[in-house]
Each structure stands twice: as C-alpha cells, then as structure tokens.
C-alpha cells in the first residue's frame, strides 16, 4: 500500500490543523465574550460565564440578587430556551446576564420655614405645640411645597421645614363676672388603624388602648378597624387586642411617620403591619429585606425579591393607610 504522509506536528503536541482549530476557537470565544460584555454594558447588566460547580443559587448569592431575578430576566431568554427552562441544567461557560437592583434614593427634606421637623413630629403635634389648629398650619400658602410632596399632614420627614403662621387673636362678646366655655377646634387628634392577622381583619374583637396614663376599652368593627380620639401631641401607646386564640400587642409610635419614599418610612409601615424589621434605622439589612419579601409574597407582588421598588412602596402605603 502506498505510504500516506502523516500531518506535520508542531512542538507541544497536535497537528498544525488542530492548533489552528484551537486558535480559531479561542478567537471565537474571545469575540463572543467581548460581544456579551458589550451587550451587558448596554443593558446596565453584568455578564457572568458559569464556572465548574456553580449553580444559579450560588451565582445569585455572589451578586446579592435572587435566583429568579437572574433566570427570568429577558436578557437570559436564550439560555432558558437552550436549557429547557431548567436552571439545574446550566453548564460551564453558559452566559448569564445579571442586573443588580438599583438602590432607591432616600427621601430628601422639603419645605421652607423656621420650624425644623424632628423625629416623631407630625402636623397635629406641631400645631398643638405652636398653639394652632393643624389645618391652619397645613394649608398655609408658605407650606404648599411641603403639602404637595408629602400629601399627608402626619407624614413628615425629619428636617422638613414648616412655616408657622402668626397667631390670630379673636374676640368674643361675653358678660363680665360670668364663666364662659370655649372649645378648641381640631383637638384631640384621631387614631385609626386596622387589625389583621396575615392580612385577615380581626373583626369584633375586644381591645385595650393605653395612651400615656389614659386607658380605653373598645371593640374593633366588623372589618378590624379601631378608631378613637387621642391627644394631638401623644407620642407613644400600646394596643392590646383579644384575638380569641391569642393576645395581639401593638406598640404604637403616635408621632409622625416618615414618607414611604424613605427607607425608614418603609420599615415603619412594615413594622406597623406586623412584619418585624429589627431596628427602624433606615438601613435595609437582612431582617428588613426578609420582612419586605414576606410582605411582597402576601400581597402578590410579581417579583418578591425583598427590594422596596415603586410597586412595593405603593402597596405599603395602601395597606398602611398613609
């Protein structure tokens, strides 16, 4: 049989054709990487090549996002199709696009005026402190910016600024040497809250309300609402509800609540709704994010990832009532 010449070899092993194929593969891989990185940058995402032993869960932990956020991202539609929509079938060098959740900017103080809001202040307490009816302060034209941004008179952010109008004197006729009685309008303020267990109202339940040294007994209405009058400058209290199988105890912070646009406002509403956040310090740590996720799941949020997006903040405001 005729001698068939062998393919020339090159140092390091392999034929020239094999080496050329390897070089082309490397160039193609580099080109693909460059294209993926460019696509990721354009979309505000990061590109991740799956390494040996990695899972979707471990990758998600590495980037501080949820596995669902990665897998369901429209940018990863191609890899979902290729792997039969099964993240367990991810293979080494599969390309995943990862978008980290954008941090929501915390709320900024607004308003003009000499009175600087402090933690726990609300329009009712400010009005009582300065000798006004709260609507007089709230509706003052110089507080129009504050009113437009905050929407609710008792939803103020520390360092907001409030204009306090001048006290207007009013004279009333009356006979001398006789006792006359005047009633100050707008006092006391009103407490209104709904009692729920896992979003189910606790209706027709007995309760005891403790405000400062005052104690009041009552019954929630059919929809679980408690509505009663309290002093405009009340700061703290406690509500104990007899829910038949258990006693529900609610510590009450009765001053102003921060806007829902602020992280502390998110925590305050979660806490008031029965989702423990730990410290209400404006820092959305693991406890706060767990509470957020539980709230999102309970309220059918389409992407319960523990992040306070606009839809979550709107849900919190709706469920909380302010």
N, C-alpha and C positions, 0 to 999 in steps of 0.2 A: 504494500500500500504506500502511496506517496506520503512523504513527510509533510505534515501540516505545521507551518511555523507557529510557535507559541506567541501570544501577545507580549510585547516588551513589558518588563517590570521596572518599577522605579523604587528607589530606596524608601524603606518604611513599609513595604508590602503593598500588594494590589497592582493592578494594571493601570496604564495611562487612562483608559476609558473609565475605569472605576473611580480613579481620582478625579477625573473631570466631572463625573456624575455627582460625586460628593461635593465638589466645589460649587456646582450649579445648585445643589440642594441647599447648601449654606447660604448662597446668594439669594435664593428664593425665600428662605426663612427670614433672612435679614430684611429683605424688601417687604415681606408680609408684616414683620414686626414694626417697621417704620410706618407702613400704611395704617396698622392698627393703632399705633401711638398717636398718629395724626388724627384719626377718627375719634379717638378718645378725647384728645385735647379740644377738638372742635365741639364735642358734646359736653364738655365740662366733666368728663369722667376719667378714671384711671384704667389702664389696660393691664390685666394680670394673666400671665401664662401659667396654667396649672402645673404644679410640680408633683413629683412622685410622692404618693402618700397623702396628698392634700384632699380634703373634702370640701363641699360647699360650706358646711358649718365652720370648718377651721379657717377658711378664707374670709367668711363673714366676720368671724371674731377678730381676725387680723386687722380688718378695715373698720371695725366698730359699727357695722350695719347688720341688718337681719338677713338670713339666707334668702327669704322671699324677695327682699328688695333687689338682690342681685339677680336671682333666677327669673323673676318676672319683668325685669327691665326690658323695654322694647329693643334696646341695643343688643340684647342676648337672644333674640328670637331665632337667629340662625343656629346657634349652638343648642338651643332647646329642641329644635326640629331634628338636628343631627343625632341627638342623644335620646330621641323618643320621649321628650319631656320628662326625663328621669335623671335628676341630678346625681344619683348614685352611679350613673354610667359615665361620669366625667372621666376623661383620660388625660394623661400627661401631655402638656403643650396645648391643650384646649385653651382658647382665648376667651376670657370673661371681661366684660366692661363693668366697672364698679363706680357708682356715683355716691359720694358721701353726702348725707343730708346737710342742707345748708342751715347754718345757725341762724335762728331768728333774732333780729336785733331787739334788744330790750327796749322798753318804752322810755321815752325821754320826757322830762318835766316840761310843762307848758304853762301858759298864763302870764299875767302881769299883775303887779300889785305888791304891797308891802308885807302881806301875810304869807309866810312860807309854810306850806303843809308839812306836818310831821307824821311819822308812822302812827297809825291809829286815828288820825283826823278824818272827819267826814263833814259834809256841809252842815249837818244837824248840830254836831258838836262845836264847829267853828261859829255857827250862828248863836248858839247858846252862850258861848264864851264871850262873844263880842256884843251881846245884847240885841240881836236881830232875829227876825223870822227868817228861816232858811231860804224861802223863795225870794226874799228881798235881796239876799246876797247872790244867790244863784242866777237870778235874772238881771242883775246889774249889767248894763251895757259894757262895762270895762272887763267883765268876765265872759264875754262872748266867745273868745278863743277857747278858754277852758271848757265852757259848756259844749261847744261844737266837737271838741276832741274827746272829752270824757263821757259825754252822753248822759251819764247817771250822776246825780248830785253826791252820792255817797261812794263813788268810785274815783278816788283821787290817788295820785302818786306822790310819795314824799318828795319835797322840793318843788311841787307845783306851786304857783303863786296865785293868790286870791286878792282881789280888791275888796276891801271892806268899806261900804258906803257910810256916809255920815249918819249919825243918829238923828232922826227927825222927831221933834217934840210935837205932841198933840194935846190940845186942851179939851177937857170935857166939863160941861156945866154940872154943878152939884151944890147942894145946900151945905152950909158950914155946920160944924158940930154934929155931923151925921156920918155914919160909916158907909163907905161906898166900896163895891167889889168890882174889880176889873179882871178879866181873863186874858192871859197872854196867848195869842193865836200861835198855832204851829208847835205847841209843846203839850204833851210829850211826843216823841217820835214813835214810829211803828216798827215792830219786829214781825217779819213774815217769812216763814220757811216751811218747806215740805219735808216730811219724814218718810224715808224709803228704806227698804231692805232689798239690796240687789235690784234697785230700780222699781220695786213694787211698793206703792204707797202703803203706809201704816195708818189705816183709817180708823176713826172712832176709838182711839187709844188714850188712856189717861196719861197726863204728864204733870210734872212739877217743874216750874221755871224759877230759877234763882238769879236775881239781878241785884248786885251789891247786897244790901241787907234785906231786900224785899223778896218774898216768896209768893208764888201764884200757882194755883191749881187749875187745870182745864182739861179739855178733850180735843184731840185732833178732829178735823172734819172728815167727811167720807173719803176725801182724796189725800188725807195725811197732812193737811196744812195746819200750821199753828200761826195765829195772827193775834197780836196783842200790843198794847201801848207800853213804851219804855221811855225813861228819861233821855233827852237828846244827847246828853254827854255820857251816857253809860258806856263803859269800856269792855267789861267782861261779865260773863254769866255762865250758867250751866243749865242745860235742859235734860231732864231725865224722863224718858218715855217708857211706859209699861207696854211692851210689845208681846204680852202674854207669855211666850216661852222664854223671853229674855228681857233684861232691862237695858235700854239703849241710853248711853250717856254722851251728850254732845257738849264739849267745852265751847263757849261762844266768845269770839272776839268781835265786839259790837261796834268798834270804830269803823273807819272807812276801810274798804277793801281795795287793793291795788288793781289797776286796769288789767284786763285779760291779756293785753299785748305784752305785759311784763312777765318774766319767769316767776316772780314771787306771786303775781296775781293768778297764774296757772296753779301754783302749789296751794294757794289759799282756797281756791274753788275746789280742787281735788280733795283737800282735807275736809272741807265743809260737806262734801258729798259722800264722805266715808271712805275715801281712798288715801291711805296713810302714805305720806311723802317723807317722813322723818322731819328734819329741820326745815322750816319755811324760810330759807335763806336766799332764795333766788338762784341757787346753783342746782341745775338739773342733773343730779348724780344718779346712781343705780336705783335707789329707792323711788325717786321721783319718776324715773323712766318706766319702772315696773308699774307704778300706780297709773301712769299715763296709758300704758299698754292695756291694763285691765279696764280702764275707762273706755278706751277705744273699742275693745272687743265687746264690752257690754252695750255699746251704742252703735254697733255695726259699721264701724269705720272700715273703708275698703282696704286700708293699708295700716294695720295696727302695729306700728314699729316703735312706739314709745317716744315719738318726737312731737313737739307741740306745733304742728302745722296749722295753717289758717282754718281748715275744717275742724280740727280738734278744738281750737280756741273758740270758734263759734258754737260748737256743741257744748263746751263747758259753760259758756255764757248763757245758753238757752236752758240747760239743765239747772244751773245755779240760780237763774232768775235775774242776774245782773252781771 
